[in-house]
Amino acid sequence: MSAPATAADVEAWAAELDAVAARLAPLFSRSEPRRHAAAYLRALVGDAERKNSWQAAEYAGHGSPYAFQHLLGRADWDADAARDVTRAYAVEGLADPQGVLVLDETGFLKKGDKSAGVQRQYCGTAGRIENCQVGVFLAFTGRRGRALIDRELYLPECWATDATRREEAGIPAEVAFATKPVLGQRMLQRAYAAGVRAKWLTADEAYGNDGKFRRFLEANNQPYVVAVQSNQRLWVNLEQVTVSAIAEALPARAWRKGSAGWGAKGPRLYDWAWRAFGGVDERGWQLWLLVRRQREAPHERAYYLCRGPARTPRRELIRVAGSRWPIEECFERGKGECGLGHYEVRSWVGWYRHISLSMLALAVLGVVRWRAESAAPKGGR
C-alpha cells in the first residue's frame, strides 16, 4: 500500500502540474480550452472518487461539466500532440539506459453499443468476455519508474465496416481495421521517429506469435523478449518442432532458479531454461528460446522468443521477461489514481483526448515519485 501523501508531496505535485500544463499550452490557440486542459489535468490527479466530467468539474469548482465536455469533444486541439508531450516528458523524466518498452492492452467495461469500438470481447480487466473497449498501450519502464507513452483504440472489424456506427462515433474515414500487433508497430514507429530507444522490448503472446511483428522489431534493431504460445515452432535439425516439445526434451541440468523481479510478496521465483538456435548474425545477435516453469507445478510453463546481442546472459533475458508487470501497474494506477477508465465519452476523439491527458497525469505522478524517492535519505525506508 502506498504511503499517505504529505504536504510536501502535494506541493511537489502542484508545481509539477503547473510545469506540465505549460508544456501543453502551445496545443491550444484559445485561452479557455488551455485553462480547462490544465484544470482537467489537476482533477485527474485529485481526490475525486471518479474522474468523469461531472466529478472533475466539481473538483475544479465549475458549476457544470460543460467546459470539460467541450474540451473532450468539440474544442480545437490535437490529442496526438498531447501524446507527444506525454512521451517526451516521461522518457526524459524516467530515462534509463536499461529501460524496456512494453506492449500490452487493457479493457474498459462499457454499457450499450455506442462507444467507439465497443463489443463483447475478451477484457483483461475482468478476465473474461465482456462488453468493452480495448486499448493497446506502449509503456516505458526502468529503474526510475514507468509510464504509458502511447495508445491506440482497437477497432473491431464489425465496426470498421459499419458506416452508420462509424459516423455516429466520429471515427475518421482513414481509420481502418488493424490487428493489435499492427497497432503496436505504429506506436513503436512513432516512438523510434521521436528518438525513443530502449535496451529491450517485451510483449505477450498476442504480439510475440506474430512473425511480421518480430521481423519489424529486427528490422528496427530492437532487441526483444516476447512470449509465444506452446505451439510456436522452431527449426531443429531440419524440422519444425513446437517450443513445448523442445522444453520437454531439455535435461534436468538445463533448469536454474531465477527471479522475474519483485512482486507483492517478494521475489517472483521460477525455474528457467534457455537454448540458443541458429548462428550469430552479422550484427552479433543470437536467437534463444527461454522457458519459465512454476516451481510447484513444473508442467505450467511460459515460452519466450528472445533475440539480441549474443553475449547477453540468461539473467538479463529473465529480467526483461519479468518486465511486463510494470505496464499492469500502470493500468492499475492509471485507472485508480488518474481516471484512465473513468471517462463517459463515446466518440473516437473523446476517447483519445481523455486517455492522452490521463496518461500525462500518470506520468507526472511517476516522475514526482521518482524525484521524491531519489531525494530521500538513504536507508530511510
C-alpha positions as CSV (number, residue, x, y, z in Angstrom):
1,M,0.0,0.0,0.0
2,S,1.3,3.5,-0.9
3,A,2.2,5.8,2.0
4,P,-0.2,8.7,2.6
5,A,0.7,11.9,0.7
6,T,2.4,14.6,2.7
7,A,2.0,18.4,2.4
8,A,5.4,18.4,0.6
9,D,4.1,15.7,-1.8
10,V,1.0,17.9,-2.6
11,E,3.2,20.9,-3.2
12,A,5.5,19.0,-5.5
13,W,2.6,17.6,-7.5
14,A,1.1,21.1,-7.8
15,A,4.3,22.6,-9.0
16,E,4.9,19.8,-11.5
17,L,1.4,20.0,-12.8
18,D,1.9,23.7,-13.5
19,A,5.1,23.0,-15.4
20,V,3.4,20.3,-17.4
21,A,0.4,22.4,-18.2
22,A,2.9,25.0,-19.6
23,R,4.1,22.2,-22.0
24,L,0.5,21.6,-23.1
25,A,-0.3,25.3,-23.6
26,P,1.0,25.6,-27.2
27,L,-1.5,23.0,-28.3
28,F,-4.4,25.4,-27.8
29,S,-5.0,28.6,-29.8
30,R,-7.6,29.9,-27.4
31,S,-7.2,30.7,-23.7
32,E,-10.3,29.0,-22.5
33,P,-9.5,25.4,-23.5
34,R,-5.9,26.0,-22.4
35,R,-7.1,26.8,-18.9
36,H,-9.6,23.9,-19.0
37,A,-7.0,21.4,-20.0
38,A,-4.8,22.5,-17.1
39,A,-7.8,22.2,-14.7
40,Y,-8.7,18.8,-16.1
41,L,-5.2,17.5,-15.6
42,R,-5.3,18.7,-12.0
43,A,-8.7,17.0,-11.5
44,L,-7.3,13.7,-12.9
45,V,-4.7,13.6,-10.0
46,G,-7.2,15.0,-7.5
47,D,-9.1,13.0,-4.8
48,A,-12.5,12.7,-6.6
49,E,-13.8,9.2,-6.4
50,R,-14.3,9.1,-10.1
51,K,-12.7,11.3,-12.7
52,N,-15.6,11.7,-15.2
53,S,-16.5,15.2,-16.4
54,W,-19.1,15.7,-13.7
55,Q,-16.9,14.9,-10.7
56,A,-13.8,16.5,-12.3
57,A,-15.9,19.7,-12.8
58,E,-16.9,19.6,-9.1
59,Y,-13.3,19.1,-8.1
60,A,-12.3,22.1,-10.3
61,G,-15.0,24.3,-8.8
62,H,-17.0,24.5,-12.0
63,G,-20.8,24.8,-11.8
64,S,-21.3,22.3,-14.6
65,P,-19.3,19.8,-16.7
66,Y,-19.8,21.8,-19.9
67,A,-16.2,23.1,-20.0
68,F,-14.7,19.7,-19.7
69,Q,-17.2,18.1,-22.1
70,H,-16.3,20.8,-24.6
71,L,-12.6,20.1,-24.0
72,L,-13.0,16.4,-24.8
73,G,-15.4,16.8,-27.6
74,R,-15.6,20.0,-29.6
75,A,-12.6,22.1,-28.7
76,D,-9.9,22.6,-31.3
77,W,-6.8,20.7,-30.3
78,D,-4.8,17.6,-31.2
79,A,-4.8,14.6,-28.9
80,D,-1.8,13.2,-30.7
81,A,0.2,16.3,-29.9
82,A,-0.7,15.8,-26.2
83,R,0.5,12.2,-26.6
84,D,3.8,13.5,-27.9
85,V,4.1,15.8,-24.9
86,T,3.5,12.8,-22.6
87,R,6.0,10.6,-24.4
88,A,8.8,13.3,-24.3
89,Y,8.1,14.2,-20.7
90,A,8.0,10.6,-19.5
91,V,11.1,9.4,-21.3
92,E,13.0,12.5,-20.2
93,G,12.0,12.2,-16.5
94,L,12.4,8.4,-16.3
95,A,15.4,7.9,-18.6
96,D,17.3,4.7,-18.0
97,P,19.9,3.0,-20.3
98,Q,18.5,-0.3,-19.1
99,G,14.9,0.7,-20.0
100,V,12.4,-1.6,-21.5
101,L,9.5,-0.9,-23.8
102,V,6.3,-2.9,-23.1
103,L,3.3,-3.5,-25.3
104,D,0.0,-4.7,-23.8
105,E,-3.7,-4.0,-23.8
106,T,-6.4,-3.3,-21.3
107,G,-10.2,-3.3,-21.4
108,F,-12.7,-0.6,-20.4
109,L,-16.0,-2.0,-19.4
110,K,-18.9,-0.2,-21.1
111,K,-22.7,-0.5,-21.4
112,G,-24.6,-0.2,-24.7
113,D,-23.2,-0.3,-28.2
114,K,-22.5,3.4,-29.0
115,S,-19.0,3.9,-27.6
116,A,-16.4,3.7,-30.4
117,G,-15.0,0.2,-30.8
118,V,-17.2,-1.4,-28.1
119,Q,-18.2,-5.0,-28.4
120,R,-18.3,-8.2,-26.5
121,Q,-14.7,-9.3,-26.4
122,Y,-12.0,-10.5,-24.0
123,C,-11.4,-8.0,-21.3
124,G,-8.2,-8.5,-19.3
125,T,-9.6,-6.2,-16.6
126,A,-12.5,-8.6,-15.9
127,G,-10.6,-11.8,-17.0
128,R,-13.5,-12.9,-19.3
129,I,-15.6,-11.9,-22.3
130,E,-17.4,-8.6,-21.6
131,N,-18.9,-5.7,-23.4
132,C,-15.9,-3.4,-23.5
133,Q,-13.5,-1.2,-25.4
134,V,-9.9,-2.4,-25.7
135,G,-6.9,0.0,-25.7
136,V,-3.5,-1.1,-26.8
137,F,-0.7,0.8,-25.0
138,L,3.0,1.2,-25.1
139,A,4.9,1.8,-21.8
140,F,8.4,2.7,-20.9
141,T,9.8,1.1,-17.7
142,G,13.1,1.4,-16.0
143,R,14.7,1.7,-12.5
144,R,13.2,5.2,-12.1
145,G,9.6,4.2,-12.8
146,R,7.2,3.5,-15.6
147,A,4.7,5.4,-17.7
148,L,2.3,4.9,-20.6
149,I,3.7,6.7,-23.6
150,D,1.3,5.9,-26.5
151,R,-2.1,4.4,-27.0
152,E,-4.4,3.1,-29.8
153,L,-8.1,2.2,-29.6
154,Y,-8.7,-1.2,-31.1
155,L,-11.4,-1.0,-33.7
156,P,-13.0,-4.4,-34.3
157,E,-13.8,-5.5,-37.9
158,C,-17.6,-5.2,-37.3
159,W,-17.1,-1.5,-36.5
160,A,-14.6,-0.9,-39.4
161,T,-17.2,-1.9,-41.9
162,D,-20.3,-0.3,-40.4
163,A,-20.6,3.2,-41.9
164,T,-23.5,4.2,-39.7
165,R,-21.8,3.4,-36.4
166,R,-18.6,5.0,-37.6
167,E,-20.3,8.2,-38.4
168,E,-22.2,8.3,-35.1
169,A,-18.9,7.7,-33.1
170,G,-16.9,10.2,-35.3
171,I,-14.4,7.6,-36.5
172,P,-12.2,9.3,-39.2
173,A,-12.5,7.9,-42.7
174,E,-8.8,7.0,-42.9
175,V,-9.1,4.6,-39.8
176,A,-9.4,1.0,-41.0
177,F,-9.3,-2.3,-39.2
178,A,-5.9,-3.2,-37.8
179,T,-4.7,-6.1,-35.7
180,K,-3.2,-5.4,-32.3
181,P,0.3,-6.2,-33.4
182,V,-0.1,-3.7,-36.3
183,L,-1.3,-1.1,-33.7
184,G,1.8,-1.9,-31.7
185,Q,4.0,-1.4,-34.7
186,R,2.5,2.0,-35.3
187,M,3.2,3.1,-31.8
188,L,6.8,1.9,-31.9
189,Q,7.3,3.6,-35.3
190,R,6.2,6.9,-33.7
191,A,8.5,6.3,-30.7
192,Y,11.5,5.5,-32.8
193,A,10.8,8.5,-35.0
194,A,10.8,10.7,-31.9
195,G,14.2,9.3,-30.9
196,V,13.0,6.9,-28.2
197,R,15.2,3.8,-27.8
198,A,15.2,1.1,-25.2
199,K,17.6,-1.7,-24.5
200,W,14.8,-4.2,-24.9
201,L,11.1,-4.7,-25.8
202,T,8.8,-7.2,-24.3
203,A,5.2,-8.2,-25.0
204,D,2.8,-11.1,-24.5
205,E,1.7,-13.9,-26.9
206,A,-0.7,-11.7,-28.9
207,Y,2.4,-9.9,-30.3
208,G,5.1,-12.5,-29.9
209,N,3.3,-15.1,-32.0
210,D,3.1,-12.6,-34.9
211,G,6.1,-13.3,-37.2
212,K,5.6,-10.0,-39.0
213,F,5.8,-8.2,-35.7
214,R,9.0,-9.9,-34.7
215,R,10.6,-9.1,-38.1
216,F,9.5,-5.5,-37.7
217,L,11.5,-5.4,-34.4
218,E,14.5,-7.0,-36.0
219,A,14.4,-4.5,-38.9
220,N,14.4,-1.7,-36.4
221,N,17.4,-3.2,-34.4
222,Q,15.2,-3.6,-31.4
223,P,16.3,-6.5,-29.1
224,Y,13.3,-8.3,-27.7
225,V,11.9,-10.9,-25.3
226,V,8.4,-11.8,-26.4
227,A,6.1,-14.5,-25.1
228,V,4.8,-17.1,-27.5
229,Q,2.2,-19.9,-27.3
230,S,3.2,-23.5,-26.7
231,N,2.6,-24.5,-30.4
232,Q,5.1,-21.9,-31.7
233,R,7.6,-23.8,-33.9
234,L,11.4,-23.5,-34.3
235,W,13.7,-25.3,-36.7
236,V,15.6,-28.2,-35.0
237,N,17.7,-30.5,-37.2
238,L,15.9,-29.5,-40.4
239,E,12.4,-30.0,-39.0
240,Q,10.0,-27.7,-37.2
241,V,9.4,-28.5,-33.5
242,T,7.0,-26.9,-31.1
243,V,8.5,-25.0,-28.2
244,S,6.6,-27.2,-25.8
245,A,8.3,-30.3,-27.2
246,I,11.7,-28.6,-27.1
247,A,11.1,-27.7,-23.4
248,E,10.0,-31.3,-22.6
249,A,13.3,-32.6,-24.1
250,L,15.5,-30.3,-22.0
251,P,17.7,-32.2,-19.5
252,A,17.2,-31.5,-15.7
253,R,20.6,-29.7,-15.6
254,A,19.2,-27.0,-18.0
255,W,16.9,-25.6,-15.4
256,R,18.0,-22.9,-12.9
257,K,16.1,-21.0,-10.3
258,G,15.8,-17.3,-11.0
259,S,13.7,-14.2,-10.1
260,A,11.5,-12.4,-12.6
261,G,11.6,-9.4,-10.3
262,W,9.9,-8.3,-7.1
263,G,6.2,-8.8,-6.6
264,A,3.7,-8.0,-3.8
265,K,5.1,-11.0,-1.8
266,G,8.8,-10.6,-2.6
267,P,10.9,-12.1,-5.4
268,R,8.9,-13.9,-8.1
269,L,10.9,-17.2,-8.3
270,Y,10.6,-19.7,-11.1
271,D,12.8,-22.3,-12.8
272,W,14.2,-21.1,-16.1
273,A,15.9,-22.8,-19.0
274,W,17.3,-21.5,-22.3
275,R,18.6,-22.7,-25.6
276,A,20.2,-20.9,-28.5
277,F,19.0,-21.5,-32.0
278,G,20.9,-20.8,-35.3
279,G,24.1,-18.9,-35.6
280,V,25.1,-15.4,-34.6
281,D,24.0,-13.0,-37.3
282,E,26.0,-10.2,-38.9
283,R,25.0,-7.8,-36.1
284,G,26.3,-10.2,-33.5
285,W,22.7,-11.2,-32.4
286,Q,21.5,-14.6,-31.3
287,L,18.1,-16.2,-31.1
288,W,17.1,-18.0,-27.9
289,L,14.1,-19.9,-26.6
290,L,13.6,-19.0,-22.9
291,V,11.3,-21.2,-20.9
292,R,9.8,-20.4,-17.5
293,R,8.1,-23.0,-15.3
294,Q,6.3,-22.9,-12.0
295,R,8.4,-24.4,-9.2
296,E,5.4,-26.0,-7.6
297,A,3.8,-27.1,-10.9
298,P,6.6,-27.9,-13.4
299,H,4.1,-28.6,-16.2
300,E,2.9,-24.9,-16.1
301,R,5.3,-23.2,-18.4
302,A,5.6,-20.0,-20.4
303,Y,7.7,-19.6,-23.5
304,Y,9.7,-16.6,-24.8
305,L,11.5,-16.0,-28.1
306,C,14.5,-13.7,-27.5
307,R,16.8,-12.0,-29.9
308,G,19.6,-9.7,-29.0
309,P,23.4,-9.4,-28.5
310,A,24.9,-12.9,-28.4
311,R,26.8,-12.2,-25.2
312,T,23.5,-11.4,-23.3
313,P,23.5,-13.5,-20.1
314,R,20.4,-15.6,-19.2
315,R,19.7,-13.4,-16.1
316,E,19.3,-10.4,-18.4
317,L,16.7,-12.2,-20.5
318,I,14.9,-13.3,-17.3
319,R,14.9,-9.6,-16.1
320,V,13.3,-8.5,-19.4
321,A,10.7,-11.3,-19.3
322,G,9.7,-10.1,-15.9
323,S,9.4,-6.5,-17.1
324,R,5.9,-6.9,-18.4
325,W,4.3,-6.5,-14.9
326,P,5.0,-2.7,-14.7
327,I,2.5,-2.0,-17.5
328,E,-0.1,-3.8,-15.4
329,E,0.8,-1.4,-12.6
330,C,0.4,1.5,-15.0
331,F,-3.1,0.3,-15.8
332,E,-4.0,-0.2,-12.2
333,R,-2.6,3.2,-11.1
334,G,-3.9,4.9,-14.2
335,K,-7.5,3.6,-13.5
336,G,-7.3,4.0,-9.8
337,E,-5.4,7.4,-9.5
338,C,-5.7,9.2,-12.8
339,G,-9.2,8.3,-14.2
340,L,-7.8,6.2,-17.1
341,G,-11.1,4.3,-17.3
342,H,-13.5,6.8,-15.8
343,Y,-14.4,8.6,-19.0
344,E,-18.0,8.8,-20.2
345,V,-17.3,10.0,-23.7
346,R,-18.5,7.8,-26.6
347,S,-16.7,9.4,-29.5
348,W,-13.4,8.4,-31.1
349,V,-11.9,11.8,-30.5
350,G,-13.2,11.9,-26.9
351,W,-11.5,8.6,-26.1
352,Y,-8.1,9.8,-27.4
353,R,-8.3,13.1,-25.7
354,H,-9.2,11.7,-22.3
355,I,-6.8,8.9,-22.4
356,S,-3.9,11.2,-23.5
357,L,-4.5,13.6,-20.6
358,S,-4.9,10.7,-18.2
359,M,-1.6,9.2,-19.4
360,L,0.1,12.6,-18.9
361,A,-1.3,12.8,-15.3
362,L,0.1,9.3,-14.6
363,A,3.5,10.3,-16.0
364,V,3.5,13.3,-13.7
365,L,2.9,11.1,-10.6
366,G,5.6,8.7,-11.8
367,V,8.2,11.5,-12.2
368,V,7.3,13.2,-8.9
369,R,7.6,9.8,-7.1
370,W,11.0,9.2,-8.6
371,R,12.2,12.6,-7.6
372,A,10.9,12.2,-4.0
373,E,12.5,8.8,-3.7
374,S,15.8,9.9,-5.1
375,A,15.9,12.9,-2.7
376,A,15.0,10.8,0.4
377,P,17.9,9.9,2.8
378,K,19.4,6.6,2.0
379,G,18.2,3.9,4.4
380,G,15.2,6.0,5.3
381,R,12.8,3.2,4.4
